Amino acid sequence: MDIRNQRIVLKLLEEQQSRTECLSVCTALQKHLPRELRDMIFGYLLLEDGVHARLFHYYNTLDPKAPRHYWNKDFTGDATLRELTESWYRSVRFDFDRSLDFLPHLLAQVDTTLQCKRQEMIGKASFKILQCDLDMWPAADASGIPSPQSLLLKNMEYLILLRPGAKITVILESPLPWFSESKNLQERQAQFLTRVLDIIFPTLIRLHQAGYSLAVCIDPGSNVRFLDGQQIWRYELKNLITPYNAHFSPEGFVERFLKDDGRKLKYRSVPRVAG
């Protein structure tokens, strides 16, 4: 047997040994630990905390940052693979960016491991709003061509398709970069937040009444981590404004924003958008 064939045989034997050992560990977990502890272990093993919804269907595995054998039942067994998949859906947030129109398509897809629609499993979603999404073009709307604001409100209606109780995070990116050192950064952020809420708050009210968990975050920035040599970008969703830490009104949300992080409230009333 030549060296090349020896290497192939050794690699196959190594993979077989890995499968056997991994399956043995997973079988022991199922036999000796309760589901609560198993879920804690799965949460530690999984690395993904947010996925780009439109790119999700291109993934080879549920969590591309985790070892691929996590999602191979030859290594995990059927029971562990199912629980690992359920745990992943509970922990991950699907980010739709500015593409909420993709939401119905994703929810209609069937998860092959759990044999159910993703609509039953997805419990966290986020989407982004920019200043350009607020533009209103009456002439275009009258001609049947939706303006950006009309399209935003239309696509937000798809959020009601999420399973009851799902967490929805609205990410606002103001015209001024989050890393700006502008002296009037806070004021301009508050003005942008006010304008957005004046437009979308009726929809937020309906979602809140329907039982969805809502949060608003403005200019969250991004964070870079390195895991196994990978560069990972994600939002830092801090200082969330919710119906539970602020008065559920546009004014209440803006006041909460101005008070976050120990910032002093500079306004006797909520700042209004100029013009």
N, C-alpha and C positions, 0 to 999 in steps of 0.2 A: 504494500500500500504506500503510495507516494505521500509526500508531505501535505499536498493540497487536500487529498481525500482524508488524511488523518485529522486535519483541522476541521473539516466538515463533520466528521463523526464525533469529534470532541465537542463541537458546538451543539450538535443535536443532543448529546448526552447531558451537556450542561443545561440546556433548555428543559429537558425532561426532568432533571433533578430539581430545577427551579419550580416547575409546575407542581411536582409532587410535594415539595416543602411548603409552597404557598397554599396549596389546597388543604394541606394538613393543618396549617395555622387557621385558615378560615373555617374549617370544620370544627376545630376546637373552640373558636369564638362562638359559633352557633350553639355548641353543646353546653358550654360552661358559663357564658355571660348573658345577662338579660339584655333585652333590646336597647334599653336606655344607655348602658355602657358601650354597647356596640356602636350606637349612633355617635357617642363621644369620640370613639376611635376613628370612625369614618370622617367626622368633622376635622380631626387632626390631619388625616391623610390627604384630604382633598385640598387643592391649592387654589382653585378658581373661585373668585368671589363676584365676578361680573363677566358677562359675555356679550359680545356685539350680536344682537338678534339676527341681523341680515346675514352675518357670516356664519352663524351657528350651524346651518345645514351643510356647510363645507367641512366641518370638523370630522376627523376620523374617529374621535372618541368624544365622550361628553366633556371631559376635562383635558384639553390638549397639554396642559402643564404637568399633569400627573403621568406616571408611567403607563404605557399603553396596556400592560397586562392587567391593570386594575379592572378593565372592562372586558376581560376574556374569561368566560365561565370555566374554561379548562384550568385556570389558575385559582379562581375564587369559588367556584360552585354556583349553582343557580340561586340559592337562598341569599348568599352574601352579595352576589351581583345585583340582585333585586333591591336589597336594602341599601347598598352603596349608591345605587341610582336614585332611590327615593331621598336619601340624605342629600345628594347633590342638588336635586330640585328644590329642596327646602332651603338650602343655603345660598344658592346663586341668584343674582339679580340680572334680568335680561334688559340690556340697554338698547332701546330702539332709536337712539340718537334723534334725528328729525324725521324718522320713517315709521310713524305709527300706522301708516297704511299697510305695513307688513304684518301687523299684529294678527289679523284674522287668519292669514296663511299659516303663521307659526302655530297658532293654537289648534288648527285643524290637523296638523301633522300627528302621526301615531308614533309613540315611543315603542320600539320593537322589543325592548326588554320587559317593560311593564304592560305592554299590550293595551294601552289606553291613549286617548288623545292628550297632547301636551297641555291642553286647556285645563285638564284635571290636576296637573302637577305644578304648573308655573304659578308661584305665589309672590314673586317680586318683579316689578317692572319699573323702568325709568325712561324718560324721554327728555329731549332738550328743546329749549325755546331761545331763539336769537331775536335781535331787534328786527331783522328783515322778515321774520315770521309774523310781525304785527302789521305789516303794510296792508292798507285797504285800497282797492282799486274799484270804485263803484261802477265805472264803465265796463270793466271786464266782468264783474259779477252779473251785471245786467245782460251781458252777452252770453252768459252760461259758462264763462271761464272763471273759475274761482280764484280770487285774490289770495295771497299768502295767509291773511288772517282768517278768511272763510275756510280755507283748506285746513288750517290748524284746528279750528273749532270742529270741523267735520271729522277729522281724524281722531280727535280726543273722544268722540262718541264711541270709538272702538274699545276704549278702556273698559266699558261695561261688560265686555265679553270675557274679561278675566274672571277667574273663579271668585266667589264671594269671600270677602275678607282679605283679598290680596293687597299687598303694600305697593303703592304707586308713588314714585318720587319724581317731582318736576324739577329739572335742572335748568336754571336760568343763567345764561352767559351774557352779561351786560356789554355794551359797546366798548367800555373801558376794560382793558385786560386786568385779570385778577391780580397780576403781579405789579400793576402800576403803582407809582409812588405819588400820583397826583394828589394835591391837597384836597380836592373836592371829590375824591373817589367815593367816599361813603354817600355823599349827597346824590351823585349820579347813579350809583347802584340803587339807592332808595327810590329815585324817580323811575328808573327802569322797572323795578319790582312793582311799584304802584301802577304803572301803565299795564303791565302784564296781568296783574290781578284784576284790574278793572275789566279786562276782556274775558278772562277765563274763569272768574270766580263763580258765575252761575253754573258752569259745568262741574266745578269742584264741589259745590253744594249738593248737586245731584249724586255725585259719586260718594260723598260722605254719608248722605242719607241712605244710599244703597248698601252701606256697610264696609266700604273700602277704607283702608288705612292710608291717609294722605300725608305727604311731606313735601316741602318746598325748600330748595337750596339754591343760593345765588353765588355764582363765581366760585365753585368748589376747588378749582385748580386741578392739578394732576400730581400723581406720585409715581416715582420710578423705583422698582425693586429689581433685584437680580437673583433669579433662582435657576440654578443649573446653567448659568451663562445666558439666560434670557433677559431681555429688557421688557419690562411690563409696565404699561401705562394704565392708570385707573383713576377715577375720580376719588377725591377725599371728601366724602359726604359727611361733613361736620356742620354743626350749628343748624340742624334741620329745624324748620318752622312747621309745626303741626297744629291741628285743632286742640291738642292736649297741652301745649305749652304756650299758646297764644289765643287771644280772642278770635273766634272763627269769623273773621271779616277781613276785607282788604286792609283796613286801617290797623287792625290788630296784628296782622302778619307783618306789616311794615314796622310797626312799633317794636315788635319782637326782634326783627332784624337789626334795628338800630341799637338795641340794648345788648345784643349778643357779644360775647368775648370781652365783657367789661367795658364796652364802648359807651360813652355817655350820650344820652339823648340830647341832640343839639336843637331839636325843633319842638315848639310848643304844640304843633299839629303836624299831621303827616304831610310831607312835601308833595306837591302836585307837579305834574308834568307841565313844563312851560309850553304855552301855545295851545 
